[in-house]
Amino acid sequence: MDPPSNKTRQPLTNVSNNVSQRLQKHSAASTEQSELSHPFDRLSDEVILQIFKWLPKKSLLACGEVNHRFNRVSKDETLWVRLDLSCRRIKTDALSDILNRGIVVLRMSQASIARPDNMSDAEFSHRTKLQYLDLSMCTVDKDVLCALLASCRSLIKLSLENVPLNEQICAEIAANPTLESLNLTMCSGISATGMRTIAKGLTKLQSLNVGWAYLSSEAVTELVHNLTPHILRLNLAGCRSTLGNEGLAVLVKRCPRLLELDLSDCTQLNSEAIQLVCRLRKLEYLSLSRCYNINVTSYLSLTDLRSLLFLDLFGLMSDNAIATLQHSFAGVGINKFYHSSVARPTVGTRRTSIWGIRTRE
């Protein structure tokens, strides 16, 4: 028999070992590639949450569509404390979904809320956590606004500047016992009943602006007789023929803690009003601009008001007369503020905050 050839193949054990090594390398490469394709899988929810906190709201909404985990983390309430939707158009169902995420500070000035075809869709199913809400100059149907406010019971500051109201909306406003600041500048539809509901219901109110809301005489009467004695800042500008000395006397007696009082364009007031105002011993700011029936010399009586810091008398005196009056009011700034800031959410150029609270990250 011929001897075995030297060109025989390698033992089977060696072949088996080589195949195992190749499989191990392929498996390791596949695992590494899998891990690199899903790097977030190696991060905890807490870490992802911290990353999401740096994202703008639009990107955050996009992340919520990536997968179930991102959707869950992106809805964490800590990411939705504040939101700015000013000048936007938004559907009611979308607004409801956003509010359910736990928003506390919401700016929607000059926004537009679309009225749904079926008003049952305008109902907000959950109580919101809103505390600061700015709807100044917002375009919104009264029924939708009523439904929105019906979901709010923890409001601290609210602005509805230049938004039409009705008695039902006034009742929803008054159902927020924690409300401290209310801006109703240029609002229409505030009846005597609505004014009484607001004045009686908001016992913790500190700042109220109803300037140029065209309140009737009955509405003004309800206000001065029922307004909380704790009020500190009040704007009644524009009550041309509805607020006189008698109503002012009731207000001064009921609200002795007033720090700011704007009576601009209350043309029924006369010189007696000066003596009434002097009873407000804590008053720091007073506006009597365009109160034409008050005798100019009557203003000198305000020197007895030691707490007074600012006095606005626009449209009443010449520059020379103002300069002369300034000598009698040492330390008092005269005609320093063209517009009232009482209860208003945004003053000046600060367009990224309401009542001093940032609405944009």
C-alpha positions as CSV (number, residue, x, y, z in Angstrom):
1,M,0.0,0.0,0.0
2,D,1.3,3.4,-0.8
3,P,2.1,5.7,2.1
4,P,-0.3,8.5,2.8
5,S,0.3,11.7,0.9
6,N,1.7,14.8,2.6
7,K,-0.9,16.9,0.8
8,T,-3.8,15.8,3.0
9,R,-6.3,18.5,4.3
10,Q,-6.1,19.9,7.8
11,P,-7.8,18.0,10.6
12,L,-11.5,18.6,11.0
13,T,-11.0,20.1,14.5
14,N,-9.0,22.9,13.0
15,V,-11.6,23.5,10.3
16,S,-14.3,23.7,13.1
17,N,-12.3,26.2,15.1
18,N,-11.8,28.5,12.1
19,V,-15.5,28.6,11.4
20,S,-16.3,29.4,15.1
21,Q,-13.9,32.3,15.0
22,R,-15.5,33.7,11.9
23,L,-18.9,33.4,13.4
24,Q,-17.8,35.1,16.6
25,K,-16.3,38.0,14.7
26,H,-19.5,38.4,12.5
27,S,-21.7,38.2,15.6
28,A,-19.6,40.8,17.5
29,A,-19.7,43.1,14.4
30,S,-23.5,42.7,14.2
31,T,-23.9,43.5,17.9
32,E,-21.7,46.6,17.6
33,Q,-23.6,47.8,14.6
34,S,-26.9,47.2,16.3
35,E,-25.8,49.2,19.3
36,L,-24.6,52.1,17.2
37,S,-27.9,52.2,15.3
38,H,-29.8,52.7,18.5
39,P,-27.6,54.8,20.8
40,F,-30.5,56.1,22.9
41,D,-31.3,52.5,24.0
42,R,-28.3,52.7,26.3
43,L,-29.6,55.9,28.0
44,S,-32.1,56.0,30.8
45,D,-35.4,57.9,30.6
46,E,-33.9,60.5,33.0
47,V,-31.0,61.2,30.7
48,I,-33.2,61.5,27.7
49,L,-35.5,63.9,29.6
50,Q,-32.5,66.1,30.4
51,I,-31.7,66.2,26.7
52,F,-35.2,67.0,25.7
53,K,-35.2,70.0,28.1
54,W,-32.8,71.8,25.7
55,L,-35.2,71.4,22.7
56,P,-37.6,74.0,21.4
57,K,-41.3,72.9,21.6
58,K,-41.5,72.3,17.8
59,S,-38.6,69.8,17.9
60,L,-40.1,68.3,21.1
61,L,-43.3,67.5,19.2
62,A,-41.3,66.0,16.4
63,C,-39.4,63.7,18.8
64,G,-42.7,62.5,20.2
65,E,-43.4,60.9,16.8
66,V,-40.1,58.9,16.6
67,N,-41.2,55.9,18.8
68,H,-43.3,55.0,21.8
69,R,-40.6,55.7,24.3
70,F,-39.8,59.1,22.9
71,N,-43.5,59.9,22.9
72,R,-43.9,59.0,26.5
73,V,-40.8,61.0,27.6
74,S,-41.7,64.0,25.5
75,K,-45.0,64.4,27.3
76,D,-43.3,64.7,30.7
77,E,-44.9,67.7,32.6
78,T,-41.5,69.2,33.4
79,L,-41.0,69.9,29.6
80,W,-44.3,71.8,29.3
81,V,-44.3,74.3,32.2
82,R,-44.4,77.3,29.8
83,L,-45.5,77.8,26.2
84,D,-45.7,80.7,23.8
85,L,-48.4,80.4,21.1
86,S,-48.8,84.1,20.4
87,C,-49.8,85.1,16.9
88,R,-50.5,81.4,16.0
89,R,-53.6,79.8,14.7
90,I,-54.5,76.6,16.6
91,K,-57.3,74.1,16.6
92,T,-59.3,73.5,19.7
93,D,-58.5,69.8,19.9
94,A,-54.8,70.5,19.5
95,L,-55.0,73.1,22.3
96,S,-56.7,70.6,24.5
97,D,-54.0,68.0,23.9
98,I,-51.3,70.6,24.7
99,L,-53.0,71.8,27.9
100,N,-53.3,68.2,29.2
101,R,-49.5,68.1,29.3
102,G,-49.5,70.3,32.4
103,I,-48.8,73.8,31.1
104,V,-48.6,76.4,33.8
105,V,-47.7,79.6,31.9
106,L,-49.3,80.2,28.5
107,R,-49.1,83.2,26.2
108,M,-51.6,83.3,23.4
109,S,-51.8,87.1,22.7
110,Q,-53.0,87.8,19.2
111,A,-53.5,84.1,18.6
112,S,-56.6,82.6,16.8
113,I,-58.4,79.6,18.2
114,A,-60.5,77.9,15.5
115,R,-64.1,77.1,16.3
116,P,-64.8,73.4,15.8
117,D,-67.7,72.3,13.6
118,N,-69.2,70.4,16.5
119,M,-69.1,72.4,19.7
120,S,-68.9,69.3,21.8
121,D,-65.4,69.0,20.5
122,A,-64.6,72.3,22.2
123,E,-64.9,70.8,25.7
124,F,-61.7,70.4,27.6
125,S,-61.9,67.0,29.3
126,H,-59.4,67.7,32.1
127,R,-58.8,70.5,34.6
128,T,-55.8,72.3,33.4
129,K,-52.9,73.4,35.6
130,L,-52.8,76.9,34.1
131,Q,-51.9,79.7,36.5
132,Y,-50.8,82.5,34.1
133,L,-52.9,82.9,30.9
134,D,-52.5,85.7,28.4
135,L,-55.3,85.9,25.8
136,S,-54.8,89.5,25.0
137,M,-56.4,90.4,21.6
138,C,-57.0,86.7,20.9
139,T,-59.6,85.8,18.3
140,V,-61.8,83.2,19.9
141,D,-65.5,82.3,19.9
142,K,-67.3,83.0,23.1
143,D,-68.4,79.4,23.5
144,V,-64.9,78.2,23.0
145,L,-63.5,80.8,25.5
146,C,-66.1,79.8,28.0
147,A,-65.1,76.1,27.7
148,L,-61.5,77.0,28.0
149,L,-62.0,79.0,31.2
150,A,-64.3,76.3,32.6
151,S,-61.2,74.0,32.6
152,C,-59.2,76.6,34.7
153,R,-59.7,76.8,38.4
154,S,-56.1,77.7,39.5
155,L,-55.5,80.9,37.6
156,I,-53.4,83.5,39.4
157,K,-53.1,86.1,36.6
158,L,-55.4,86.4,33.5
159,S,-55.5,88.8,30.6
160,L,-58.5,89.1,28.2
161,E,-57.6,92.5,26.8
162,N,-59.9,93.5,23.9
163,V,-61.8,90.1,23.9
164,P,-65.6,90.1,23.8
165,L,-67.2,88.6,26.9
166,N,-70.6,87.6,28.2
167,E,-72.1,86.8,31.6
168,Q,-71.2,83.1,31.4
169,I,-67.6,84.0,30.7
170,C,-67.6,86.4,33.6
171,A,-68.9,83.6,35.9
172,E,-66.1,81.3,34.7
173,I,-63.5,84.0,35.5
174,A,-65.0,84.5,39.0
175,A,-64.7,80.7,39.6
176,N,-60.9,81.1,40.1
177,P,-60.7,82.0,43.8
178,T,-56.9,82.3,43.6
179,L,-56.9,85.0,40.9
180,E,-54.8,88.0,41.9
181,S,-54.5,90.0,38.6
182,L,-57.2,90.5,36.0
183,N,-56.8,92.6,32.8
184,L,-60.1,93.4,31.0
185,T,-58.9,96.5,29.2
186,M,-61.2,97.3,26.2
187,C,-63.4,94.2,26.8
188,S,-66.9,94.5,25.6
189,G,-70.0,92.7,27.0
190,I,-69.4,93.2,30.7
191,S,-72.9,93.6,32.1
192,A,-73.8,94.8,35.6
193,T,-74.5,91.1,36.5
194,G,-71.1,90.0,35.1
195,M,-69.3,92.8,37.0
196,R,-71.0,91.9,40.2
197,T,-70.1,88.2,39.8
198,I,-66.5,89.1,39.2
199,A,-66.2,91.6,42.0
200,K,-67.8,89.3,44.6
201,G,-66.1,86.1,43.5
202,L,-62.5,87.3,43.3
203,T,-61.8,88.0,47.0
204,K,-58.0,87.8,46.6
205,L,-57.8,90.2,43.6
206,Q,-55.0,92.7,43.9
207,S,-54.9,94.3,40.4
208,L,-57.8,95.0,38.2
209,N,-57.9,96.8,34.8
210,V,-61.3,97.7,33.3
211,G,-60.0,100.7,31.5
212,W,-62.1,101.6,28.4
213,A,-64.4,98.6,28.9
214,Y,-67.3,101.0,28.4
215,L,-69.0,99.9,31.7
216,S,-72.5,101.1,32.2
217,S,-73.4,103.1,35.3
218,E,-75.0,100.0,36.8
219,A,-71.8,98.0,36.2
220,V,-69.6,100.7,37.8
221,T,-72.0,100.8,40.8
222,E,-71.7,97.0,41.2
223,L,-67.9,97.3,41.0
224,V,-67.4,100.0,43.6
225,H,-69.8,98.4,46.0
226,N,-68.5,94.8,45.8
227,L,-64.8,95.1,44.9
228,T,-62.6,93.4,47.5
229,P,-61.0,95.7,50.0
230,H,-57.7,94.0,49.4
231,I,-57.4,95.6,45.9
232,L,-54.1,97.4,45.5
233,R,-54.1,98.5,41.8
234,L,-57.2,99.7,39.9
235,N,-57.7,101.2,36.4
236,L,-61.1,102.8,35.7
237,A,-60.0,104.9,32.8
238,G,-62.6,105.8,30.2
239,C,-65.7,105.9,32.5
240,R,-66.6,109.2,30.9
241,S,-70.2,109.5,32.1
242,T,-70.5,106.5,34.4
243,L,-68.2,107.4,37.4
244,G,-68.8,110.5,39.4
245,N,-67.8,111.8,42.8
246,E,-70.4,109.6,44.5
247,G,-69.1,106.4,43.1
248,L,-65.5,107.5,43.8
249,A,-66.5,108.2,47.5
250,V,-67.8,104.6,47.8
251,L,-64.6,103.2,46.2
252,V,-62.3,105.2,48.5
253,K,-64.1,104.1,51.6
254,R,-64.2,100.4,50.6
255,C,-60.7,100.1,49.3
256,P,-58.4,102.2,51.5
257,R,-55.3,100.1,50.6
258,L,-55.0,101.3,47.0
259,L,-51.5,102.0,45.8
260,E,-52.3,102.8,42.1
261,L,-55.5,104.4,40.8
262,D,-56.1,105.4,37.2
263,L,-59.1,107.7,36.6
264,S,-58.2,109.1,33.2
265,D,-61.0,110.4,31.1
266,C,-63.5,110.1,34.0
267,T,-64.9,113.5,33.0
268,Q,-67.8,113.5,35.5
269,L,-65.3,114.0,38.3
270,N,-64.8,117.5,39.6
271,S,-62.6,119.2,42.2
272,E,-64.3,117.3,45.1
273,A,-62.6,114.2,43.7
274,I,-59.2,115.5,44.8
275,Q,-60.3,115.6,48.5
276,L,-61.7,112.1,48.1
277,V,-58.4,110.8,46.7
278,C,-56.4,112.4,49.5
279,R,-58.1,109.9,51.9
280,L,-56.1,107.1,50.3
281,R,-53.1,107.5,52.6
282,K,-51.0,104.8,50.8
283,L,-51.6,105.9,47.2
284,E,-48.4,106.0,45.2
285,Y,-49.6,106.5,41.6
286,L,-52.6,108.6,40.5
287,S,-53.7,109.5,37.0
288,L,-56.4,112.1,36.3
289,S,-55.5,112.8,32.7
290,R,-58.2,114.6,30.7
291,C,-60.4,115.0,33.7
292,Y,-61.4,118.5,32.5
293,N,-63.9,119.4,35.2
294,I,-61.3,119.4,37.9
295,N,-60.0,122.9,38.7
296,V,-56.2,123.1,38.0
297,T,-55.5,124.8,41.4
298,S,-57.2,121.8,43.2
299,Y,-54.2,119.6,42.4
300,L,-52.2,121.5,44.9
301,S,-54.2,119.8,47.6
302,L,-52.4,116.5,46.6
303,T,-49.2,117.8,48.3
304,D,-50.8,116.6,51.5
305,L,-50.6,113.0,50.1
306,R,-47.2,112.2,51.4
307,S,-47.1,108.7,49.8
308,L,-47.6,110.0,46.3
309,L,-44.7,109.2,43.9
310,F,-46.2,109.7,40.4
311,L,-49.0,111.9,39.1
312,D,-50.2,111.9,35.5
313,L,-52.2,114.9,34.2
314,F,-51.9,114.6,30.4
315,G,-54.0,117.0,28.3
316,L,-54.8,119.4,31.2
317,M,-51.9,121.8,31.4
318,S,-49.2,123.5,29.3
319,D,-45.6,122.6,29.7
320,N,-45.0,125.8,31.7
321,A,-47.9,125.0,34.1
322,I,-46.5,121.5,34.6
323,A,-43.1,123.0,35.4
324,T,-44.6,125.3,37.9
325,L,-46.6,122.5,39.5
326,Q,-43.5,120.4,39.7
327,H,-42.0,122.9,42.1
328,S,-44.8,122.2,44.5
329,F,-44.4,118.4,44.2
330,A,-40.9,117.8,45.3
331,G,-40.0,114.2,44.7
332,V,-43.1,113.4,42.6
333,G,-42.8,112.4,39.0
334,I,-45.4,114.2,36.8
335,N,-46.5,112.8,33.4
336,K,-44.1,109.9,33.4
337,F,-46.4,107.2,32.1
338,Y,-48.4,107.4,28.9
339,H,-50.1,104.0,29.3
340,S,-51.3,102.2,32.4
341,S,-49.5,99.0,33.4
342,V,-52.1,97.8,35.9
343,A,-52.6,94.0,35.5
344,R,-51.2,94.1,31.9
345,P,-49.1,91.0,31.1
346,T,-46.6,92.7,28.8
347,V,-45.2,96.2,29.3
348,G,-42.8,97.9,26.9
349,T,-40.6,95.7,24.6
350,R,-40.6,92.6,26.7
351,R,-42.2,90.2,24.3
352,T,-40.9,86.9,25.6
353,S,-42.5,87.1,29.1
354,I,-45.9,87.8,30.8
355,W,-46.1,89.4,34.2
356,G,-42.3,89.0,34.4
357,I,-42.4,85.2,33.8
358,R,-40.6,83.9,30.7
359,T,-42.7,82.1,28.1
360,R,-39.9,81.0,25.8
361,E,-37.0,78.8,26.7
